[in-house]
Amino acid sequence: MATNEFLYDLKTPETTWRGKVQHFFPNGDVGSDVGRITPAVGPHGLYWCLDSLMHKVPDELMDSWEMPHYHAHGYETFFVDSGKLYLYINGQRVLCQKGDIVHLQAGQAHGFKYLEDTKWRGTYHDLETYPESGDVARVKRMMPELKDDPELTALAARGEMDSNFMALLKFDCVDAPAEQCLAVKHVDRPHAAYEFPGLSMRIIVERWENGGTKELACAVCEPGFTAEWVKYPPLRELFYVRSGKVKFTVLGQEFIADDECVVDIPRFAPHSMEVLEHSEIYDLGGQSYWSLFLQNYASVRKFRPEQLTPETVESLKKRFDIQIKSIGMK
């Protein structure tokens, strides 16, 4: 697939990743390959997206490896796009697999055990990072003979980010299905869904689950659905086409985003889209108040339909930072 400055095809990490970091199991096996897609920006570290391949836990570590840790301030949302893993959280051990979404809140103790190689796409905010870690990693990469130098390693003793490992050796958990775990989301189990011709808008993670900073909505679209944004949208957009096929036009450039593609649209950039196949499109930026807008819209439509005028809709869009000008079916 042809790429441009707006499109990141996660199916081709060799050309899409902006740098790669590896982590290792105690036995020396590679535990994860992590590639940066978009960096964190602003005081809340928004629009940060990483693409990871988490490797299966070695057989000799399978009984003990659970990675118990927490983040004092940060929030994480992960898309499980292949493989299987156990999530340990809130006294539960939950089997997660392709299609699941794992959302973790600040101060929430959790752990993982990867049962297979797993595509693990993450978006984060308010997660403090420590730049010295990247600088030390660069020295080790450029001078492999220093890889095991304890003096150099000690310069990055805090690690890469606000990730605090716990003293416990294993979680005391009971097995629970994903449907009974509040941290495991799925497009088929949204907080709410709102139906329009060719479109089902689904609220996956509410703003109150993200410290009030952002939310996660998914547009499930049918072929022929179109959307046009306002002329100069003031908010940057970061979309994840998890499945399907969508034609985007951004700043006059037309391109296709299909399965496992991230689309990064700068603010003020005129843009539109046309859905070519049944698609799931996630709003990773999460700055529009879709949940509140849709609740208000649905209430007016049901209880005061005579008030659902173009002026009312425009007022609601402005109030809740909805940048869509129009939607429809082609």
Secondary structure by P-SEA (a helix, b strand, c coil): ccccccccccccccccccbbbbbbcccccccbbbbbcccccccccccbbbbbbcccccccccccccccccccbbbbbbbbcbbbbbbbcccbbbbbcccbbbbbccccccbbbbccccccccccccbbbbaaaaaaaaaaaacccccccaaaaaaaccccccccccccccccccccccccccccccccccccccccccbbbbbccccccccccbbbbbbbccccbbbbccccccbbbbbbccbbbbbbbcccbbbbbccbbbbbbccccccbbbbcccbbbbccccccaaaaaaaaaaaaaccccccccaaaaaaaaaaacccccccccc
